[in-house]
Amino acid sequence: MHTRDAITLGETTDRLALVAAWWESQYFSAQEQAALALAEEVTNISGPPTRTWDDDALTDEQVSAITWLAIVMNTWNRIAIRSHYPVAP
C-alpha cells in the first residue's frame, strides 16, 4: 500500500528499493537521512537514543512531526502483529 502510494506521489523505485539500507546510499539528502535516522531511533525502543540524526538538518517542527509519525506507524504495526492481521501481497 505505501509503496504504491509513494510511486503515485512521484517517488522513484530506485530510492524505494534502497530505503532499507539508506545509510549506505547516496540517494538520500542530509535532511532525509536525518529523518530516517530519527524514525529508526524512535522505533528501536530497546536501545539507548543515539541522536545521530541531531545535526541541525531538521527543524524542531520536523523532529516533532517525524517522531509522532513514527510512533503512530509503530503503533499500527504492533496492533497488526498482535492481532495477526493478514498483510496483502
Secondary structure as GFF3:
##gff-version 3
##sequence-region A 1 89
A	DSSP	alpha_helix	2	8	.	.	.	ID=ss1
A	DSSP	alpha_helix	13	18	.	.	.	ID=ss2
A	DSSP	three_ten_helix	19	24	.	.	.	ID=ss3
A	DSSP	alpha_helix	30	43	.	.	.	ID=ss4
A	DSSP	alpha_helix	60	82	.	.	.	ID=ss5
###
